[in-house]
Amino acid sequence: MLMTQVRHWDFFVLSILVVMHLANFSTTDKMAKLLAGKFGVITVSFKSSLGSNVKLSDLFSFFKGGGSGLGRAICNRLAEHGAKLIVVDKFPKSAEDVCAKLPAPTEGKHVPFVCDVAHMSEVKKLFEFASKQHSTPPNVVVNSAGIIRDAEVLKMTEEQWDEVLNINLRGTFLVTQIFARAAVASNTPQSIINIASIIGKMGAAERVNYAASKSGVIGFSKSTAAALARTSVRVNSLLPGYIISPMTDGIEDKRLVLNECFVLNEFKEVMLFTYSPFITCSFQLLKAACEKIPMGRMGKPEEIADAVLYLASDLSSYVTGTALEVAGGLGM
């Protein structure tokens, strides 16, 4: 068994999870509330489930979307091992709720912070706040920006295009630039993990703006990795496939099927978003979707969390410029 210990680093992870546009559903408000994104910051010492002992002590992470689905899985993975979080959200109550539900750190407490990373002025405030919390630049930055405003190319509005590109791609650029610049200037080891999507590789006819934004994240990550390869900064992207989550509290008439895939029977239409907090559909549609995945099932948030831990630790110290697919073989 490979034994690895990461030095006492200050880790900052910024993730922005998928916010879904559910205009086609009569229960839009209910679902939107359940899928509301959150992000926060974390410090941690933990034993990874990757099969190696990985210690990340004195670790800080930014996280949006930490209250549900994939974000919750990653936040919990870190927080349960002593992580201290600054939970950041556009909505104060959302950030506060996340802080309250996470395991308490051994020292200090989880702190909420309000920010919209699509705007440089707010990213600067976030950076200043983080700098006051810790004296050195972050060792890990995870950008997981993602909103969906679905439309085919002939029907898409400029507003739909701009909104998705601004959050998903511009936000990733702004956060990467400001934190990487500080790491390079101080020669601080840093791993930047940009969450893209398998759709960024495969494309999606009804999701042109989202596919373009996630393709951009992949290209941006490779280009930035090349530019910074001789510095202390590594840059990689992570491409999740279809991810299922048990974050179905408050939704009635649910049952567990197909390798922990939840079917929410009050909805008749399918939502199969790559890198989505959760998936709802009929049994038949869900089964058909799973059959398209070579491994025959949806992924679990914890499986994405393990991939993030790998790229965050020195287990991946010789890895930069890669696009790691965690999609059950989808797209190969």
C-alpha positions as CSV (number, residue, x, y, z in Angstrom):
1,M,0.0,0.0,0.0
2,L,1.3,3.4,-1.0
3,M,1.7,5.6,2.0
4,T,1.7,9.3,1.3
5,Q,1.8,12.4,3.5
6,V,1.2,15.8,2.3
7,R,3.0,18.6,4.1
8,H,1.1,21.1,6.3
9,W,-0.5,23.1,3.5
10,D,-3.2,25.7,3.4
11,F,-5.7,24.3,1.0
12,F,-8.4,26.4,-0.7
13,V,-11.0,24.6,-2.8
14,L,-13.6,26.6,-4.7
15,S,-16.4,24.7,-6.2
16,I,-19.6,25.8,-7.9
17,L,-22.1,23.1,-8.4
18,V,-24.8,22.8,-11.0
19,V,-27.8,25.0,-10.6
20,M,-30.7,23.6,-12.8
21,H,-33.2,25.5,-14.8
22,L,-36.5,23.6,-14.3
23,A,-38.9,25.8,-16.1
24,N,-40.7,22.8,-17.6
25,F,-41.8,21.4,-14.2
26,S,-44.8,22.5,-12.3
27,T,-42.8,22.2,-9.1
28,T,-40.0,24.4,-10.2
29,D,-39.7,26.4,-7.0
30,K,-39.7,23.3,-4.9
31,M,-37.0,21.6,-7.0
32,A,-34.9,24.8,-7.3
33,K,-34.9,25.2,-3.6
34,L,-33.7,21.6,-3.2
35,L,-31.0,22.1,-5.9
36,A,-29.9,25.5,-4.7
37,G,-26.1,25.8,-5.0
38,K,-23.8,26.7,-2.1
39,F,-20.1,27.1,-1.8
40,G,-17.7,27.2,1.1
41,V,-14.2,26.8,2.4
42,I,-12.6,23.9,4.2
43,T,-9.5,22.7,6.2
44,V,-8.9,19.0,6.7
45,S,-6.9,16.0,7.8
46,F,-8.3,12.8,6.5
47,K,-7.7,9.2,5.5
48,S,-8.7,8.8,1.8
49,S,-10.7,5.9,0.6
50,L,-8.4,5.6,-2.4
51,G,-6.4,2.9,-0.6
52,S,-3.6,5.2,0.5
53,N,-3.2,7.1,3.7
54,V,-3.4,10.8,2.7
55,K,-3.0,13.5,5.2
56,L,-3.9,17.0,4.3
57,S,-3.6,19.0,7.5
58,D,-4.4,22.7,8.1
59,L,-6.5,22.7,4.9
60,F,-8.9,25.3,3.7
61,S,-11.4,24.9,0.9
62,F,-14.0,27.1,-0.9
63,F,-17.1,25.3,-1.8
64,K,-20.3,26.3,-3.6
65,G,-23.0,23.7,-3.8
66,G,-21.9,22.0,-0.6
67,G,-25.4,21.5,0.8
68,S,-26.5,18.9,-1.7
69,G,-25.4,16.1,-4.0
70,L,-21.8,16.2,-5.1
71,G,-20.8,19.2,-3.1
72,R,-22.1,17.7,0.1
73,A,-20.1,14.6,-0.5
74,I,-16.9,16.4,-1.0
75,C,-17.5,18.8,1.9
76,N,-18.4,15.9,4.2
77,R,-15.4,13.9,3.1
78,L,-13.1,16.8,4.1
79,A,-15.1,18.1,7.1
80,E,-15.4,14.8,8.8
81,H,-11.7,14.6,9.0
82,G,-11.3,18.0,10.7
83,A,-11.9,20.4,7.8
84,K,-12.6,24.0,8.7
85,L,-14.9,25.6,6.1
86,I,-15.8,29.1,5.0
87,V,-19.1,28.4,3.3
88,V,-19.7,30.9,0.5
89,D,-23.0,31.6,-1.3
90,K,-24.9,34.4,-2.9
91,F,-27.6,33.7,-0.3
92,P,-26.4,34.1,3.4
93,K,-29.0,31.6,4.8
94,S,-27.9,28.9,2.4
95,A,-24.3,29.3,3.5
96,E,-25.3,29.3,7.2
97,D,-27.4,26.2,6.8
98,V,-24.5,24.3,5.3
99,C,-22.2,25.4,8.1
100,A,-24.7,24.2,10.7
101,K,-25.0,20.7,9.2
102,L,-21.4,19.9,8.7
103,P,-19.2,18.2,11.4
104,A,-17.5,20.7,13.6
105,P,-13.8,21.2,13.2
106,T,-11.4,20.5,16.1
107,E,-10.4,24.1,16.2
108,G,-12.4,27.2,15.2
109,K,-15.7,26.9,13.4
110,H,-17.2,26.9,9.9
111,V,-17.9,30.5,8.7
112,P,-20.3,31.6,5.9
113,F,-19.3,34.2,3.3
114,V,-21.3,35.8,0.6
115,C,-19.9,36.1,-2.9
116,D,-20.7,35.7,-6.7
117,V,-17.6,34.4,-8.4
118,A,-18.8,35.6,-11.9
119,H,-17.7,39.1,-10.9
120,M,-14.1,40.1,-10.4
121,S,-14.9,42.7,-7.8
122,E,-16.4,40.0,-5.6
123,V,-13.7,37.5,-6.3
124,K,-11.2,40.1,-5.1
125,K,-13.2,40.4,-1.9
126,L,-13.2,36.6,-1.5
127,F,-9.4,36.5,-2.0
128,E,-8.9,39.3,0.5
129,F,-11.1,37.5,3.0
130,A,-9.2,34.2,2.4
131,S,-5.9,36.0,2.8
132,K,-6.9,37.3,6.2
133,Q,-8.0,33.8,7.2
134,H,-4.6,32.4,6.2
135,S,-1.1,33.8,5.6
136,T,-0.2,31.8,2.5
137,P,-1.9,31.2,-0.9
138,P,-4.1,28.1,-1.2
139,N,-2.5,24.8,-2.0
140,V,-5.7,23.4,-3.7
141,V,-8.2,25.4,-5.7
142,V,-11.3,23.5,-7.0
143,N,-13.4,25.3,-9.5
144,S,-16.7,23.5,-10.0
145,A,-18.8,26.2,-11.7
146,G,-21.9,25.1,-13.5
147,I,-25.4,26.3,-14.3
148,I,-27.7,25.0,-17.0
149,R,-30.0,27.1,-19.2
150,D,-31.1,24.6,-21.8
151,A,-31.9,25.4,-25.4
152,E,-31.0,24.3,-28.9
153,V,-28.7,26.5,-30.8
154,L,-31.4,27.9,-33.1
155,K,-33.6,28.9,-30.1
156,M,-31.0,30.0,-27.7
157,T,-31.0,33.7,-26.6
158,E,-27.9,35.8,-26.0
159,E,-28.9,36.0,-22.3
160,Q,-28.9,32.2,-22.0
161,W,-25.5,31.9,-23.7
162,D,-23.9,34.7,-21.7
163,E,-25.3,33.6,-18.3
164,V,-23.9,30.1,-18.6
165,L,-20.5,31.1,-20.1
166,N,-20.1,33.8,-17.4
167,I,-20.6,31.5,-14.5
168,N,-19.1,28.3,-15.9
169,L,-16.1,29.6,-17.7
170,R,-15.5,33.2,-16.7
171,G,-15.9,32.3,-13.0
172,T,-13.3,29.5,-13.4
173,F,-10.9,31.9,-15.1
174,L,-11.2,34.6,-12.5
175,V,-10.7,32.4,-9.5
176,T,-7.9,30.4,-11.1
177,Q,-6.1,33.6,-12.1
178,I,-6.2,35.4,-8.7
179,F,-5.2,32.4,-6.6
180,A,-2.6,31.0,-9.1
181,R,-1.0,34.4,-9.4
182,A,-0.4,34.5,-5.6
183,A,0.9,30.9,-5.6
184,V,3.4,31.6,-8.4
185,A,4.6,34.8,-6.7
186,S,5.3,33.0,-3.4
187,N,6.4,29.7,-5.0
188,T,3.6,28.0,-3.0
189,P,2.7,24.4,-4.2
190,Q,-0.8,24.5,-5.6
191,S,-3.1,22.1,-7.3
192,I,-6.0,23.6,-9.3
193,I,-8.9,21.2,-10.0
194,N,-11.4,22.5,-12.5
195,I,-14.7,20.5,-12.6
196,A,-15.8,20.2,-16.2
197,S,-18.3,17.6,-17.5
198,I,-18.3,14.6,-19.9
199,I,-20.7,16.8,-21.9
200,G,-17.7,19.1,-22.6
201,K,-16.2,16.2,-24.5
202,M,-19.3,14.6,-26.0
203,G,-21.5,17.7,-26.7
204,A,-25.2,17.8,-26.2
205,A,-27.7,19.1,-28.8
206,E,-30.1,20.6,-26.3
207,R,-27.3,22.0,-24.1
208,V,-25.1,24.0,-26.5
209,N,-24.1,26.7,-24.0
210,Y,-23.3,24.3,-21.2
211,A,-21.3,22.0,-23.5
212,A,-19.3,25.0,-24.9
213,S,-18.6,26.3,-21.4
214,K,-17.4,22.9,-20.1
215,S,-15.3,22.3,-23.3
216,G,-13.8,25.7,-22.5
217,V,-13.0,24.6,-19.0
218,I,-11.1,21.6,-20.4
219,G,-9.2,23.7,-22.9
220,F,-8.5,26.5,-20.3
221,S,-7.2,23.9,-17.8
222,K,-4.8,22.4,-20.4
223,S,-3.6,25.8,-21.6
224,T,-3.1,27.0,-18.0
225,A,-1.3,23.8,-17.1
226,A,1.1,24.3,-20.0
227,A,1.7,28.0,-19.1
228,L,2.4,27.2,-15.4
229,A,4.2,23.8,-15.8
230,R,7.6,25.1,-14.7
231,T,6.1,26.9,-11.7
232,S,4.8,25.5,-8.4
233,V,1.2,25.2,-9.8
234,R,-0.5,22.1,-11.3
235,V,-3.8,22.4,-13.2
236,N,-6.1,19.5,-14.1
237,S,-9.8,19.2,-15.1
238,L,-12.3,16.6,-13.8
239,L,-15.1,15.3,-16.1
240,P,-18.0,13.8,-14.1
241,G,-20.6,11.7,-15.9
242,Y,-24.1,11.1,-14.8
243,I,-24.1,11.4,-11.0
244,I,-26.9,10.4,-8.7
245,S,-27.5,11.7,-5.2
246,P,-29.7,10.7,-2.3
247,M,-30.5,14.4,-1.6
248,T,-34.2,13.8,-1.9
249,D,-35.4,15.0,1.5
250,G,-38.8,16.8,1.2
251,I,-39.8,14.9,-1.9
252,E,-42.5,12.3,-1.4
253,D,-43.1,9.0,-3.2
254,K,-39.6,8.0,-3.9
255,R,-38.0,4.6,-4.2
256,L,-34.5,3.3,-4.6
257,V,-33.6,1.4,-7.8
258,L,-30.8,0.6,-10.1
259,N,-27.6,0.8,-8.0
260,E,-28.8,3.7,-5.8
261,C,-30.5,5.6,-8.6
262,F,-33.5,7.5,-7.1
263,V,-36.8,7.6,-9.1
264,L,-39.0,10.5,-8.0
265,N,-42.4,9.4,-9.2
266,E,-44.1,12.7,-9.0
267,F,-42.2,13.8,-12.2
268,K,-42.8,12.2,-15.5
269,E,-40.0,13.9,-17.5
270,V,-36.3,13.0,-17.2
271,M,-33.5,15.2,-16.0
272,L,-30.2,13.6,-16.8
273,F,-27.7,16.2,-16.3
274,T,-24.0,15.3,-16.3
275,Y,-22.6,16.4,-13.0
276,S,-26.0,17.1,-11.5
277,P,-27.0,17.2,-7.9
278,F,-29.6,14.5,-8.6
279,I,-31.6,12.9,-11.3
280,T,-35.3,12.4,-11.6
281,C,-37.2,10.4,-14.2
282,S,-39.5,7.4,-14.8
283,F,-38.1,4.0,-14.2
284,Q,-38.1,3.2,-17.9
285,L,-36.1,6.4,-18.8
286,L,-33.7,5.9,-15.9
287,K,-33.1,2.3,-17.0
288,A,-32.5,3.4,-20.6
289,A,-30.0,6.0,-19.4
290,C,-28.1,3.5,-17.3
291,E,-27.9,1.1,-20.2
292,K,-26.0,3.8,-22.2
293,I,-23.3,3.9,-19.6
294,P,-20.7,1.1,-20.2
295,M,-20.6,0.3,-16.5
296,G,-24.4,0.2,-16.4
297,R,-25.1,2.6,-13.5
298,M,-24.9,6.2,-12.4
299,G,-21.9,7.5,-10.5
300,K,-22.0,8.3,-6.8
301,P,-21.0,11.7,-5.5
302,E,-18.4,9.9,-3.3
303,E,-16.7,8.6,-6.4
304,I,-16.2,12.1,-7.7
305,A,-15.0,13.2,-4.2
306,D,-12.3,10.5,-4.3
307,A,-11.1,11.8,-7.7
308,V,-10.9,15.3,-6.2
309,L,-8.9,14.0,-3.3
310,Y,-6.5,12.2,-5.6
311,L,-5.9,15.4,-7.6
312,A,-5.6,17.5,-4.4
313,S,-3.0,15.3,-2.8
314,D,0.6,14.5,-3.7
315,L,-0.5,11.1,-5.1
316,S,-0.9,13.2,-8.3
317,S,2.3,15.2,-7.9
318,Y,3.4,14.3,-11.4
319,V,0.0,15.0,-13.0
320,T,-0.8,18.2,-14.8
321,G,-2.8,19.2,-17.9
322,T,-4.9,16.0,-17.7
323,A,-8.7,15.7,-18.2
324,L,-9.7,13.0,-15.7
325,E,-13.0,11.3,-16.8
326,V,-15.1,9.8,-14.0
327,A,-18.1,8.8,-16.0
328,G,-18.4,5.0,-15.9
329,G,-16.9,4.8,-19.4
330,L,-19.4,7.1,-21.0
331,G,-17.9,8.9,-23.9
332,M,-15.1,6.5,-24.6
